[in-house]
């Protein structure tokens, strides 16, 4: 991966942290069957649940195979206590502020918890 890509992925991640610490809301995509999940782009054999720091960016992904999904808010405390801890136990990654091509950082939930609590 080029250093330019690394910088933009790091920027995606830092923007996510900054924005959710301000709003205390995380956005996922949900439909009648549950939350959007997909195969990891970076780690073969792992699943990723994508999250966004704002509704507008999450809405951009409600197309094609996710057209029946809608952005759904997750409170900050619930995100850390229930979501990230459960994802860590299930070995599911967190996709962070993915773009329309499903490209963005993928991080282990425990690392995300540490970064959020460190910045809080």
N, C-alpha and C positions, 0 to 999 in steps of 0.2 A: 504494500500500500504506500502511496506517495506521501510525503510530508504534508502536502496541501490537503489531502484527504484526511490525514490524522488531525490536522488543525480544525477542519470543519466538523469532524465527528466530536472532537473535544469541545468545540463551541456548542454543538447541539446539546451535549451533555451538561455543560455549565449553564447554558440558558435554561434548560429543564430544571435544574436544581434551583437557580435564582428565582424563576417564576413560581414554582410550586411552594417555595418557602414564603413567598409574598402572598399568594392566593390561598394556600393550604388546600388546594383542590388539584387532583390528578384526573386525567380523562382517559378512559378506555372505550372500546367499541363493544356494544352489546346488542344482541337480538333476542328473540324469544327462546332460543336454544342455549344462550349463555354468552360468554365473552369471546372476542376474536383471539385466536391462537394460530400460530403458523410455525413451520419448521424454521429453525435457526439458519441464517445466512452464513454464519461464521463457525458454528460448532455442530458438526454432523451428529445426528442422533438426538439432538436436543430440541425442545420446543421453546418458543418465545411468545410472551404476551406483550403486545405493543402498548405503550402509554404515551400520552402527550401532556404538555404543560398548559394547553389551552384548548377550548372547544373547537375553535376555528380550524386549527391544524388537524385535529382528530377528524373533523367532518370531511376534509379533503380525501380521506381514505375510504369513505363510504361509497365506493364505486366497484364495478366488476363483481368479484366474488364476495365482496363485503357490502354490496348495495343494500342489503336488508338490515344492516347494522346502523346504530345511531350512537353518537357520543354520549357517554354516561359518566357523571362525576363520581369520584371516590374521595371521601374526606382524608386529609393528610394522616391523621392518627390511625384510621382504619387501614390505609395503604401500608403503613409501616408494620402495625401490629398483626394484621390478619393476612394481607396480600403477600408482602415481601417475605415474611417468615414462612408462610405456607409454600411459596414458590421455591424458597431455598430448600425446604424439606423434600419437595417434589423434583428438584433439580431442573426447574424451568427458569429460563432467562427473562430479563426485562429488556424490551426494545424501547429505546428512548427517542421521542420526537422524530419518528421515522417520516421520511418524505413520501411523495406519491409513488415512488418506485420501491417502497418498503426497504429503504436504505437508511441506516442510522446506527448509532451505537447499540450494542447488545452487552449487557452487564449482568454479572452474578448478583442476585438480590441482596446478599449479605454485604457486598461492597457498596451498593446503593444505600442501604441502611446506614452504614458507617459514614458515607459522604454526607447524607442528609442530616444526621445527628451532629456531625462535626461542624456543619455550617449553621445549624439552627441557633 
